Amino acid sequence: MNNHLVAAIVWLAIVIGGYIVIDELSAPAPVVRATENGKVEIVVPVARDGHYYLDGEINGQSVRFLVDTGASYIAVGSDVARRANLPAGVAGFFNTANGSIEGRIVRDQQVRADIFEVSGVTVAVMPGRIEYGLLGQNFLKYFDVTQSDGKLVLRMRQSWTAFVLRRVFELWRKAGKFAWRKCEPFQRCITASWIAGVLDYRIIGLLCD
């Protein structure tokens, strides 16, 4: 009798797990498209549970976001924060459906949702593990957000050219920071000299000090 019960529980778990995986894989993917005025938008179809989801990253750590227009901040669980190497931040309290809880506020982070990336944003870290990260208003405010006919549209407010130039600049800035950390003092001075030649020779002394 006990063996039959265990076997039934195992099969039930397999069926439920398979359904969750199939449901996840069959969720319609967001569509990226350009508008007539040269802007880019992401069209996110509604999932079966009535929510909208986007795959993204925080500091290079993969996160599946639930788009939450009612949330003030981007929010993740402490497990995601640990994998993303987020700093400790400062203590803060957040209002949730279960009341006020204490978490951490981490400022000046880099967050990507699909192709859209925003730097210098604040991330709220909730205690424990939460199934999805929340994509809140401190990210969404940079985009025009509309919802109709089972679709949510995030439209960039700048032109495609400005978006590409901004991304190139951010990548250049990241590469510069990485190279600067890896350089020896003499190499830093040479790099500073080259930069100064482009900008202003008077900063050589400051950068090589």
C-alpha positions in Angstrom: 0.0 0.0 0.0 2.7 2.4 1.0 4.7 1.6 -2.2 1.7 2.4 -4.3 1.2 5.7 -2.5 4.8 6.7 -3.0 4.7 5.7 -6.7 1.5 7.8 -7.1 3.1 10.8 -5.5 6.2 10.5 -7.7 4.1 10.3 -10.8 2.0 13.2 -9.7 5.2 15.3 -9.1 6.5 14.3 -12.6 3.2 15.3 -14.3 3.1 18.6 -12.5 6.8 19.3 -13.2 6.3 18.4 -16.8 3.3 20.7 -17.1 5.2 23.6 -15.6 8.1 23.1 -18.0 5.8 22.8 -21.0 3.9 25.9 -19.9 7.1 27.8 -19.5 8.5 26.7 -22.9 5.2 27.4 -24.7 4.9 30.9 -23.3 4.9 33.3 -26.3 8.2 35.1 -26.7 8.4 38.9 -26.7 8.8 40.6 -30.1 11.2 43.4 -30.8 10.2 45.8 -33.6 11.0 49.2 -34.9 8.3 51.9 -35.2 7.8 54.3 -38.1 9.4 57.2 -36.2 12.7 55.3 -35.7 12.1 54.0 -32.1 12.3 50.5 -30.9 9.6 48.7 -28.9 9.2 45.3 -27.2 5.8 43.6 -27.5 5.2 41.2 -24.6 2.3 38.8 -25.0 0.4 38.0 -21.8 1.3 34.6 -20.1 -1.3 32.1 -19.1 -1.3 33.4 -15.6 -2.2 36.9 -16.8 1.2 38.4 -16.2 3.9 39.7 -18.5 7.5 38.3 -18.3 10.8 39.4 -19.7 14.2 37.7 -19.5 17.0 39.9 -18.4 20.1 40.4 -16.3 21.4 42.2 -13.2 25.1 42.7 -13.4 25.3 39.8 -15.9 23.3 37.4 -13.7 20.3 36.0 -15.6 16.9 37.0 -14.1 13.4 36.3 -15.3 11.4 39.5 -14.6 7.7 39.9 -14.0 6.7 43.3 -15.3 5.0 45.0 -12.3 3.8 48.6 -13.0 2.6 48.8 -9.4 6.1 48.2 -7.9 8.3 51.2 -7.2 11.6 49.4 -7.5 13.2 46.5 -9.4 13.2 43.8 -6.8 14.9 40.4 -6.5 15.4 37.8 -3.8 18.5 37.5 -1.7 19.6 34.4 -3.7 19.7 36.3 -7.0 21.4 39.3 -5.2 24.1 36.9 -4.0 24.7 35.4 -7.4 24.8 38.8 -9.0 27.4 40.0 -6.4 25.3 42.9 -5.4 26.8 45.0 -2.6 25.2 45.0 0.9 23.4 48.3 0.3 21.4 49.9 3.1 18.4 48.6 5.1 14.9 49.5 3.9 11.3 48.5 4.5 8.9 47.5 1.7 5.2 47.2 1.6 4.0 43.9 0.2 0.7 41.9 0.1 1.8 40.2 3.4 2.6 43.5 5.1 5.9 45.5 5.6 9.1 43.5 5.4 12.7 44.5 5.9 15.1 44.2 3.0 18.1 46.0 1.4 18.4 48.9 -1.0 21.3 48.6 -3.5 21.9 51.7 -5.6 23.7 52.3 -8.9 23.2 48.9 -10.6 23.0 47.9 -14.2 19.7 46.1 -15.3 18.7 44.7 -18.6 15.3 43.5 -19.7 15.4 41.9 -23.1 17.3 44.4 -25.4 16.7 47.4 -23.1 19.3 48.2 -20.5 19.4 50.9 -17.9 22.4 51.8 -15.7 22.5 53.5 -12.3 19.2 52.1 -11.0 18.3 51.0 -7.5 17.5 47.4 -6.8 15.5 46.2 -3.8 16.7 42.9 -2.3 14.0 40.9 -0.5 14.8 38.3 2.1 14.8 34.7 1.0 14.0 33.4 -2.5 11.4 34.8 -4.8 10.3 33.1 -7.9 10.7 36.1 -10.3 12.4 39.4 -10.2 10.0 42.4 -10.3 10.5 45.0 -13.0 9.3 48.1 -11.3 8.8 51.8 -12.1 12.4 52.9 -11.5 13.1 50.9 -14.7 9.8 51.3 -16.6 9.8 55.1 -16.2 12.4 55.3 -19.0 9.9 53.8 -21.5 6.4 54.4 -22.7 4.4 51.5 -21.4 1.0 50.6 -22.8 -1.2 47.5 -22.4 -4.1 46.4 -24.6 -5.5 43.2 -26.2 -3.4 40.9 -24.1 -0.1 42.6 -25.0 2.2 44.9 -23.1 4.4 47.3 -25.1 7.6 48.9 -23.9 8.6 51.7 -26.3 11.9 53.5 -26.0 11.6 57.3 -25.8 14.8 58.0 -27.8 15.6 57.2 -31.4 17.2 54.0 -32.4 20.4 55.8 -33.4 20.6 57.4 -29.9 19.9 54.0 -28.3 22.8 52.3 -30.3 25.2 55.2 -29.5 24.3 55.0 -25.8 24.9 51.2 -25.8 28.3 51.6 -27.6 29.3 54.2 -25.1 28.4 52.0 -22.2 30.3 49.1 -23.6 33.3 51.4 -24.2 33.1 52.6 -20.6 33.0 49.0 -19.3 36.0 48.0 -21.4 37.9 51.1 -20.2 37.2 50.3 -16.5 38.3 46.7 -17.0 41.5 47.7 -18.8 42.3 50.4 -16.2 42.0 47.8 -13.3 44.3 45.4 -15.2 47.0 47.9 -16.1 50.2 48.5 -14.2 50.9 52.0 -13.0 53.2 52.8 -15.9 50.6 51.5 -18.4 48.0 53.6 -16.7 50.2 56.6 -17.2 50.5 55.8 -20.9 46.8 55.3 -21.2 46.2 58.6 -19.4 48.6 60.3 -21.7 46.6 59.1 -24.8 43.3 60.2 -23.2 44.8 63.5 -22.4 46.0 64.0 -25.9 42.4 63.6 -27.0 40.9 65.7 -24.2 43.3 68.0 -22.5 47.0 67.5 -21.7 46.5 69.2 -18.3 44.8 66.1 -16.8 47.9 63.9 -17.2 49.2 64.8 -13.8 45.9 64.0 -12.2 45.5 60.6 -13.8 49.1 59.5 -13.3 49.4 60.7 -9.8 
